[in-house]
Amino acid sequence: MVSCLDLYYGPVNDYRMHLRTCATGNKYVDIDIFDAGGKLRFMNHACRPCAKFYEVQTAQRLTMVSATVWDGFPGEEITVS
């Protein structure tokens, strides 16, 4: 459930984003560039974000993906909340 994804302000780390989601039993999901993250590591927080996180289940793997909620402009920063 996308409406249940919230940013969790856990330990401060410039390269890690913590998410808490009730869709997977109120567990934490970390995006950490030292292990993974791809282009998601370049996202920043904003009160009016242009992207949302979604959970995608494929076979036995749960993956966090992001999709924009409106068309952006070339060079525009991608933000989430």
C-alpha positions as semicolon CSV with decimal commas, in nm:
position;residue;x (nm);y (nm);z (nm)
1;M;0,000;0,000;0,000
2;V;0,165;0,318;-0,117
3;S;-0,027;0,529;0,134
4;C;0,153;0,344;0,415
5;L;0,506;0,427;0,303
6;D;0,661;0,690;0,529
7;L;1,011;0,822;0,563
8;Y;1,161;0,702;0,889
9;Y;1,419;0,932;1,040
10;G;1,651;0,674;1,188
11;P;2,027;0,699;1,223
12;V;2,175;0,990;1,029
13;N;2,369;0,879;0,724
14;D;2,417;1,094;0,415
15;Y;2,393;0,786;0,194
16;R;2,102;0,597;0,347
17;M;1,726;0,644;0,334
18;H;1,512;0,452;0,585
19;L;1,153;0,362;0,500
20;R;0,888;0,207;0,722
21;T;0,606;0,027;0,544
22;C;0,296;-0,132;0,694
23;A;0,243;-0,329;0,371
24;T;0,516;-0,575;0,474
25;G;0,432;-0,603;0,841
26;N;0,571;-0,268;0,959
27;K;0,927;-0,361;0,868
28;Y;1,210;-0,132;0,765
29;V;1,352;-0,103;0,416
30;D;1,693;0,059;0,367
31;I;1,832;0,201;0,048
32;D;2,206;0,212;0,105
33;I;2,446;0,298;-0,178
34;F;2,723;0,093;-0,024
35;D;2,524;-0,225;-0,099
36;A;2,268;-0,122;-0,361
37;G;2,045;0,166;-0,452
38;G;2,131;0,254;-0,809
39;K;1,989;0,589;-0,909
40;L;1,759;0,596;-0,605
41;R;2,057;0,717;-0,403
42;F;2,034;1,056;-0,575
43;M;1,682;1,127;-0,445
44;N;1,626;1,393;-0,182
45;H;1,338;1,474;0,053
46;A;1,080;1,742;-0,031
47;C;0,743;1,837;0,116
48;R;0,601;1,841;-0,239
49;P;0,779;1,541;-0,392
50;C;0,774;1,453;-0,759
51;A;0,812;1,076;-0,697
52;K;0,669;0,799;-0,478
53;F;0,807;0,467;-0,359
54;Y;0,632;0,143;-0,453
55;E;0,687;-0,216;-0,341
56;V;0,718;-0,470;-0,622
57;Q;0,706;-0,841;-0,538
58;T;0,863;-1,074;-0,795
59;A;0,893;-1,443;-0,702
60;Q;1,070;-1,440;-0,363
61;R;1,219;-1,091;-0,391
62;L;1,066;-0,766;-0,263
63;T;1,202;-0,462;-0,444
64;M;1,151;-0,091;-0,378
65;V;1,103;0,116;-0,692
66;S;1,023;0,480;-0,747
67;A;0,803;0,643;-1,007
68;T;0,735;1,009;-1,074
69;V;0,387;1,139;-1,001
70;W;0,409;1,410;-1,268
71;D;0,625;1,486;-1,570
72;G;0,947;1,658;-1,479
73;F;1,181;1,879;-1,674
74;P;1,531;1,779;-1,791
75;G;1,774;1,838;-1,505
76;E;1,500;1,867;-1,242
77;E;1,582;1,713;-0,904
78;I;1,390;1,395;-0,815
79;T;1,243;1,419;-0,465
80;V;1,039;1,192;-0,237
81;S;0,855;1,233;0,092
